[in-house]
Amino acid sequence: MAATTDTFSAWLGQARIPELRLTPDQRGALRAAFHFRQGRGTDSYSTRLLSHFLLHCGTGLKVAQLARLAGVSRPTASGQQEMSSKQAVQQAHHRLDGRPYGKLLPRYAGPIIEFLLARPKATRADLIDFIDLTFGVRVSRIALYRFLKKFGIGHVATAPVTPGPPAPAPSAPPAVPTGPRPAASPPDSADTLPAVTPAAVPAPPFSSRTRRTRAPC
């Protein structure tokens, strides 16, 4: 940025503009711009507003001459020619070189991920509104898509949440009949063994079953 000068003639001289060749209208517009520069200084915000005024106030001077008056480069002044006043204010606010809108900075990735995790059904429009309210930056859908793809967080917003399969219901125990039990069928005679009668066993000799005879003395 060019430093402020003490006089109007010196300000025109450092921009290589001959003062004697200026028309009354040009002199009046440039003098108003000079007083603005003297009163507001050379900060980036004042310089952006001053260059926007010089480029659109109809002085008829060349862009290079106006760029030297404002203290900006020739490409920067050319980039501001097609901007609206709103875009010029946004550019001054975000301090960008030739861009009317703010950029998505890497430090925005953390809050954006938190927003997507807290609201998995949020649309791209909801995310753009969140960025605008949180960071004061209005971006397009293309810029947002490239930002999400660059940091690998696009899948956070698009991954659906699929519920798992339902657990199988426990099988019911077999029904127990509550009626009277059927009578048991009589056993088959072919399967029934005959009753066993024990045989008589003769008593052994000298057993207690015979009469004892005392021996003679």
Steps between C-alpha positions, in 0.01 A plus 500: 500500500623849420550739785288812525649821369471846646361685199260428220763582237749256654235228503438551130872514431578162657227352276659675197183695420558853362287735707477767231329260259212417732153623426296671774290184547812283525662741743190505723469118513871451567507768767211329681691170477812673635312632804359152561853357488630765739217448746474118497859394445649215299356191672372221280131581556535868409718416201242254361222758531715774350603290200136400442398865501776607262423221255127584482478878542552567127829692505605359162853427622685179423474205738876507563482866607208434735681197645800721584271756663335233718829323572400162354644289219379521141351143500315566826343816360400317182332228705288759681359659186208256463415481869188639658516714811386204711776282364757772562392524866518121536843498341621766741353309791667170412824652371512287189691578183241549230234266648159642586420217743682344789704182481445183700803479725639170636407600855132489398516121452459418873177696558361376167560136601330562837202652321468204263530245781236680707266535200550204266189595298617857430497609137768695314290815539489447879878462508550816292276694740696359796830615346355844430369543856810355669786645294334783307595336169249438222619225266360323197404134479800429275743658748340303784519175303871553428569585863326186629678286241840655579478419870323167454188592694247472220401150611400636844210688344394231253545175694152367587431351837360150437342321794612146568276197443240443772581239759310171452212446740556222756332175398200398709530174702297207368140494618427257782162326469273580788239227445492155668776266403398203279473165674804279463447202272525156670831325447515243224495134619794419274711759675399386856735252675336210698523505876799305637426248785808407708576123508504310833854438624552180715646558840868402542589215738523577867300816440280663758195381318554129615446373853811483706579185708725535797791256494524241778755566766 
